Structure formats: C-alpha cells, structure tokens
Amino acid sequence: MNNRTIHVTQHDMERLRALIASASSGRGGGGDDRDRPYLATLARELDQAVVVGPDEVPADVVTMNSRARLRDGRRTWTMTLVFPEDANPEDGAISVLAPLGAALLGCRVGQTVTFRVPGGAERTCDILSVLYQPEAAGDLHL
C-alpha cells in the first residue's frame, strides 16, 4: 500500500471498523479465512483516511458499493467494491478485504494503486473512472 490520503464516508468507516473487529475476534462476519491476512492492511488504510459526510465525498472517489473501471497494463475491467458477504469475483464484486479491494477504497480516478496478491507478488492498476458511486447517485446505503 502507498502512503496516501483516502476518503471514506462516516457510515462506511463505522461498518468497516465493525467488520474488522468482528473478524479479528473470530465472531464471523469478516469473509472467510483467506481474507484474514488483509484485516491489518485495511485497518492501516482506515487509520489514514479522511472521514467525510456522504454529501462531501468527491464523485471520483471509490467508496463502498462503487463500480470502477480499472486497467493493469494488460487488460481493462470493471469491478464493484463490496463488503465480504457480497463478494463474487466472477461477477466483478471484489471484497474490501481482498488486496485489490483494500487498495482501491477511498482512491480517486487517475490514481495508480499498488497491492500484493496472494503469494506476495506486487501488482498495480490504474483507476480509469468511477462508473457508479452510491453517494454521488444519492443511493445512500444506510
């Protein structure tokens, strides 16, 4: 992860902190065991975040349930950033606990994000556009 400023809504921050606490304590709700190594990474990202209200988050920021278009140099694809219980990689729904998901949270169009894939290799991708953001669309997930 890069040392960068990310933007997170208050509602997303509360849900993500609860997710981390629940998964860390073994009470469930945090996806499966494959996600657990990334809890500390997500927690560090949240520690650096600028918390904003839903009407203050810029429309080009990837928030929870946002759909973004990405490019990794070899390919371009669309993905939606979701909570672990809604993850379905085959449909492009990526968990916020996955390395790519944690890296994208709070980033803006035009940024390049760096993340480690299982096995330790480092990868990067560019955020080309935010096709849908709940806050910008007025679809607040409260």
MOJO-V461511 format. One record per pair of residues at least 12 apart in sequence whose C-alpha atoms are under 6 Angstrom apart, sorted by the first residue. I is the first residue (numbers start at 0). GAP is how many residues later the second one is. Records with the same first field share a line. If there is no record, write none. Layout:
I: GAP, GAP
This chain:
0: 113, 114
5: 43, 100, 101
6: 42, 43, 44, 99
7: 43, 98
8: 42, 43, 44, 45
9: 41
30: 53
34: 62
37: 59
41: 60
53: 81
58: 77
59: 48, 49, 70
60: 45, 46, 47
61: 43, 44, 45
62: 42, 43
63: 17, 18
64: 15, 16, 17
65: 14, 15, 66, 67
66: 12, 13, 63, 64, 65
67: 61, 62, 63
68: 59, 60
69: 56, 57, 58
70: 54, 55
71: 53
78: 13, 14
79: 13
80: 13
81: 12, 13, 14
82: 12, 13
98: 16
99: 15
108: 18, 19, 20
109: 17
110: 15, 16
111: 13, 14
112: 12
